[in-house]
């Protein structure tokens, strides 16, 4: 659980489809246990990481991102999270009704 929270809080799950989040979490835990078991053991035992251990954990998660297949292509990952503002119509697209002349005897204005 601590590994998952660390990964999420440090942006490693950014760009992963929400529908794939649970399988990504399991994949991350399995990868770390298989390849970085001693680091996982340190995390379980100490609950507090040294600066060096934190760097090692970040490197291990980066390794997982490279081999897991959960990393989204750059185009999709960099897509804005907010919808774009509607485009303003161009001057040529604007059509205004012709102005009627003022009726005789009435002031313009």
Buried (B, 14 or more C-beta within 10 A) or exposed (E): EEBBEBBBEEEBBEBBEEEBBEEBBEBBBEBBEEEBEEBBEBBEEEEEBEEEBEEBBBEBBEBBBEEBEBBBEEEEEEEEEEEEEEEEEEEEEEEEEEEEEEEEEEEEE
